[in-house]
Amino acid sequence: MTSVQKRVPVSPEAPHCSSCMLGSVCLPAGMASHEVEQLDQLVQERVRLQKGQLLYQDGDKLDALYSLRFGSIKTQLEEASGQVQITGFFLPGEVIGLDGMPDGLHSSNALAMEDAEVCVIRLIDIDDISRYVPSLQHQVRRIMSKEIARSHQVLLALGSMRSEARLAAFLLNLSERMSALGYSSTDFLIRMSREEIGNYLGLTRHPT
């Protein structure tokens, strides 16, 4: 696995927040159009990842959040013994990197499950733009709240649901997320393997 992150400047003609097709599910979701236009300067860099490449790893300093443009990414914890616990699967339009918010250091590894690209949302730029777009901070808090709710749902599933119910809840959640992207809610391609899903849902102890 490669852990060196190469950030590439966004060209002027490339899609920005105001023209991105993922605006309805990404950071600008629900913001007024004139506010979204002011977010165009928020994303100045992107990172292209190959399958299996690390976006960041446990212990890396947090200086940005990442919005997934295409592809899919998983986050996982890795023990010195080699045991792995998957903590999340991310689809286009979703924001990655919130695990580092509490103390400024990432607490997991984020790996591309297929070729992917992310927008780099630098924290310093969020602070600067929030001075004249106050709703941006609200958007960041909204995304953080959704991530906390997702974590609570996973804990609830692991603690109180039978294995069949865990899998059904996972597939229903994935269906809803795919539908929000404009894809079929009943016929879609799952990038994660059975072993990865089982690991995430606590249905297997096999290393991933």
N, C-alpha and C positions, 0 to 999 in steps of 0.2 A: 504493500500500500504506500502511496505517496502522500506525504503530509504537507508539502510545500504549496502554499496557496499563492496563486498568481492572479493579481487583480489587474484587469484591463480597463482603461478609460472608456466611457460610453461616448460613442461618436454623436455629433449633433443630429444626424439623420436617423439615429436609432430610436425605437419607441421609448417614451418616457411615461411617467405616471398618468398624465392626462390623456395619453393615446394608447395605453396598454390595455389589451383585451381582458386582463386579469384584475382590472381596477375594481370590479364589483365584489371581489372576494379577498383582495389583498389589503394593504395598509390604508388606501384611500376609501375603502368601503363605507358608504353613508355620508361622506363629506360633500359639501357643496361644490359645484363645478369650479367656481372661482378660487376656492381653496385648493382643489386638486391641481389646478394649473400652477399654483405657487410651489407645489411639491416637485415640479420637474427638475429642479436643481438639487433635490435631495439625493438622488441616485447618480453618482458620478463615476462609479466603477461596477464592473461585473466580474464574476469568477466562473469559468467554464471547467467542469469536472468530468473526468472519464469514470466509467463504471469501476467501483472499488476504491476510488480516490477519496481521501479525507478532505473535508471542508475545514474542520478544526478538530483538535483532540483535547482530551482531558488535561486541564492545567494551562491551556493557552489563555492569554490575556484577552478579555472581551473588549473590543473597540468598535464593534459593529453588530447589527442584526442582519439577517439574510432572508430575502424574499425569493422563493423558488419560482423561476420563470418557466422552466420545463424540466421534465424528468422526475425522479423521486429520490428521497433521501431518508435514511434511517439514523436514529441516534441510539447509542448503546453504551453501557458501562462494561468495562473490562477489568477483571481482577488479575493479579500477578500470576495466579494459578492457571490462567487461560480461560476461565469461565466467563461467559458473556451473558449479559441481560439486556435485551432490547427494550428501550424506553419510549420509542415513538416512530411513527412513519409519517412522512410529510409529502404532500402533493402540491402541484403548482398553485401559486397564490398564497401559500401558507408561510409563516415567518418562523425562522429557525434561529436558535442562539439564545433564547430566553433563559436557559439553564445557568448562564453566567451572570445574570442580573444581580443576584444577592450579594456576591463578594467580588465581582469583576473578573472572575476566572471561570472558564468553561468547566463543567463537571461531567462531561460525557464526550464521546467521540461521535462525529457526524460523518457518515459515509454515503457516497452516491450509490444507489442500487442499480442505476443505469446512467448513461450519459446525461448530464444535467447542467443547468446554468442558474446562477443566483444573482440577484441585485444586491449590492453592498449598501447597507443603510448605516452610515457611520453615526455613532452616538453623539459626537460633537456637532454634527450637522443637524441632528434632531433637536438638540438644544438651541442652536442658532435659529433655525427656521421656526421653532415654536414661539419665538419672540413676536413674530407677526402673523403666525398661524397657530393660535392657542389650541385649536382643536386637535392638533397633531399629538400633543401629549395625551389627550383623551383617547385617541386612537391606539396609542401604544399601551395604555392601561387596559383598553378593551381587549387587545390581543393577549396581554398577560393574563387577564381574567379568564379568557377562553382556554388558555393553556392550563391554568390551575383547575378549571372545571373538568378538562379532559383527564388530568391526572387523578382527580377524585373519582371519576367514572371508572377508570381502570382499577383503582384500588377497591372500589365497591364490587366490581365484577370478580376480582380475584378473591375477595373475602366472602362473598355471599352467593355467587352463581355457580351452578353446575357447569361442567365443561361444554356441553351443548349450548347452554344459554350464553356463555362467554363468546363462543364463536359466532352465534347468531347476532349478538349485540355488536360485535366487531364488524361483521359484514353489513349490518344495517347502517352503522356509522360511516363506513366506506362508501356505501351506496348514496347516502345523503351528500357526502363531500364530492363525489363524482357528478351528481346531479347539479350541484351548485356551479360546477365548471362547465356545464352545458352538455355533459355526456349522458348516455343512457344510465338510468339508475338500476337496471336489471341485467345489463350485458356490458361488462367492462373487463379490461385486462388487469389482473393482479400481479404486480411486479415482485412482491415478496413471496418467498417459498413457504411451503407448509411448515418446515422447521422453524422459520423465522416467525411465522404467525403463532405457532405453538409456544415458542420462547417468550414472545411478547405477552401472551395470555396466561403464562404460567402452566402450560400443559405438557412441557417437556423439560428435561434437564440436560439435553444434549447440547454441546457447544455449537455456536452458530459460525 
